[in-house]
Amino acid sequence: MKVVGMVVKLLVRGDIIRIAIILFTALSVLIAQCFIAMDVLWSSFAKAYLGAAFLITIGLAYRWLGRDAGVAAACLVTAQLVIFSSFGAVLNYAGAAAHRPLYDAAIANLDKAIGLDWLGYVTAVKSNSTIGALLTAAYNSTLPQLPVAIAILAFSRRIARLDEFSIAFMLAAVLTVALWTAFPNLGELQFLYANGKPVPPFQLALSREEALQVFRVWRDGPGTVRSEEIVGLIGAPSFHTVMALLTMRALWGLGWVSIAAVAVNVLTLLAVPADGGHHFFDVAAGAAVAVFAILAAKALLQGRDEREGSVFVAPVGQAG
């Protein structure tokens, strides 16, 4: 108990909020498993959890010794996001196991009602091989940008902004999964392939095999969920859109870094309907989720101790 108490003293407000979201997500998974046919091979997540445990040890040690707050924050936030992502991905599969009727037809009709032509757009932006390759590269960069953004914010001592970014990411992910579970949809490209249409004559980030795997998971259920087999199932809200907007927000005002972030993520937003096979509505829904998550994160962090963003946190033994 003494060790637990010492660890708790090393946690700052951002840590406590992130841990609370992780516990909520884990509990949601456990409850879902009581009502749906889904097995989870938790041992397949062992490497991720061991890596997270290592980072947590480093982060807490730096806090205990009063060393660099940037290193401590980078390690702890990364570890917490790794753990959260494992539960979030499983919760997404639990949503698929609920097997509610798909809303793709209604969303596609909504796009058409306001004059948006998915296939026409994809053909236009992908017909030029150079532009198409840039869009694909930007789309595929979305996930790798996450640890880069964490490192930049942590090592530049922008801890408050790192807290907002990471908590907004978690809140957006939970909300995205909840909305998709209630109103499941897969996207234009998945149905293109599922209906036996030929592979488009240009490069897309989402391959035919991946698109059909998404369709099979929804149709047949997740079965046994393994870490190495997890794919993104969500059409709307588009989580690539969420991540692009959160990253731009997090890195805004940091000189050339923000310029690069905006440039890459504007391309990502343009790529979402094409490379991700999304409806246009998915992008709008993702933007709405991102804005809500940012506002919610700011509200949760309001009144945080400004000392948490200082160069170092005093060791527990020296705390006042």
Beta strands, then each sheet from edge to edge (+ up, - down):
strand 1: 39-40
strand 2: 224-225
sheet 1: 1+ 2+
end
